[in-house]
Amino acid sequence: MKTVREFLGVDIQREQYAYADDPLAGHVSAQRLADHWVKTTCGYCSVGCGMMLGIRDGKAVAARGNPDHPVNGGKLCPKGLAEHHAITAPGRATHPMLRRNGRLSRVSWSDAIATMAMEFRRIQERYGNEAIGVISTGQLVTEEFYTLGKLVQLGLRTPHYDGNTTLCMATAVAGYKRSFGSDGPPGAYEDFALADVILLLGANIAENHPILCRHLDANPRKTLIVADPRVTKTAMMADLYLPLRPRSDLALLNGIAHLLVRDGLVDRAFVDAHTEGYSELCTFLERYTPEYVSGITGLSIAQLHQVAVLYGRAKRGMIAWTMGVNHSSIGVETVNAINNLALLTGNIGRPGASPFSITGQCNAMGTREAGFTSSLPGYRKFESEADRAELATLWNLPVERIPTARGLAYPDIIEAALARKIRGLWIIATNPVVSFPNRDVLRQALGNLEFFVVQDGFHPTPTSELVDLVLPAATWGEKEGTYTNSERRVSKVSPAVAPPGEAKPDFDIFLALAGQLGCADELFPGWSSPRDAFEEWRSVSAGRLCDYSGITWELLEEHGGIQWPFPAGTSESPNGVRRLYEECFFQTSTGRARLLCGDWKPFPEQPSADFPLVLNTGRTVEHWHTRTKTGAIPILHTLSPRAWLEMNPRDARALGLRPHQRVDVVSARGAVQRVELRITEIVAPGQVFMPFHFVEWNANAVTQSEFDPVSREPNYKQCAVRVEASAAARS
Ligand code: SF4
């Protein structure tokens, strides 16, 4: 209803546009004036920016970069700057909801947890313990990952537990384990500022990890090489851009290695002292001649020479990668080929010299270190008797309770549900109906379940709509713990506001379920807060590569983030930059790193007469994953409200398509309809690109069920499609 002032035309909306002075932020909108600020860490991506969350009257009203934080020095990207809105966004889950007579309705927490425990136990009694699967996320705090891992593996006694991190970082994990004997990114952000030559491979950091550009910008001497099939914003920053063909990166890396060997650019002293497999690798590389590699990649022989000479002669060479490498059915071999280049040239364990995976989610690293999914906590190995015995002692449990092999990975849990081997599923803070490849197969699998639980900060989501039980979780800004970023820097996450309605921190939900299952006293004796989990995790990590034993929450608050390893009694400053393998002693049985041979193969689904184009998927700076949060934040939604399809003008002309026309993207599995067409030379002829964030234009309606055989990461980046004018546009 209009106010009298509006009716008279004299409403100047004084309150909306009023300004005020904030001691931290200066002259700001009065609506964003905080009565106090809480130090925390951004809850979106793995860059791990330190931030200040402004609170007024118990509500989050502003977000600012923390000027003292070593990662971002006060800067934030658009998502970080608007992150306070995520807490108050519409669609938060506020009450437990149980499906009765086909409808979800409110229940008490005690009924929700009792029903969940009863249904999971019923399924396990009927079909065996392994009939329960659990899929979590990269967005809990490390303390919650540690607690959840123990609860699932030792309390529920099912090994089939994985994270959605398998959809983004499992390839880097498996690649590190094969090359160096353990997971763990070796380098530091400082390497971007110190390297002579930086090769970014399948890493559009300007869009996906924007604050890392600050570290690149701090290096005026670097030569930046960017290899990507699409002319991304990051490619535009390059000194040398390599427009390689889709999924030819492994051939490129093998080709560079061939030239390093052939042209005497190998650091033989390093190779002889610290690696194994050199002679086998040299024999293997013989066929990766510049002519052969040029034919696969589409790059010229001169470009291949230029890259080999630049990287081979660099005193400090860095190779960083992210999803362009990981989202591949030959991703692990590609990571091994990256590590080969670093080892052949001795570019590891020194300032400016590292192979470096840029992680996806804010705490994907935490689940890798502590989570009990692809490794036992502390990067221990399931297959190691000594590792299992050590954990059994630390936990005061019989060693037989510690699993001897990892359970099914995420895609295999879905396959097992499809085959009715998994009958109960618990999904935590992820939205597979939008994010999992080949959506229709996923829907069939979820439809087979006897009991399906989603625990999330938001409801309804496309996934939570399908469940039997919704557990409302507190989200970032409402709970406490730690995140670890891509450079192994542990930072504190602090609660600033209360969760809405009856929502609870994930940690409290895990303890409540443990209580109902009767394993709380055994697994979590005396625990009442995430700090109890952190203290135990510190002792479990002691002596491991990811040693947290010298880190305390107080030190994190004081220093704004500390890189592991940081053993108890460390005399170095917590602020010091640490790298792995400075002593060149690797985590393999021999202490030597492995040079590995991985042969290039064409990607699984090649273009055909019916589906002549290669679809590449990716992200945009405004949005996060499936837009559960960012789609509900007006400024981010307004900046990027819909999906689009990029197509080269040559293909658009051949198909008779016009800019901004609505088109359908069709594969052998399904179709995405009425996508806005953008005609641009950012993509090469024969290729199209589409962001994967939008449920309304779900790219995973067309992507395929192809996975890396080792990491089980999906081959999201290439599938064969055709593009046609949408029906309404044709008429
Ligand atoms: S770069 Fe990542 S961590 Fe930093 S503000 Fe943006 S989303 Fe948050």
Residues whose N, C-alpha, C, O or C-beta is under 5 A from the ligand:
A	BS01	SF4	C42 Y44 C45 V47 G48 C49 L76 C77 K79 G80 H209 P210 I211
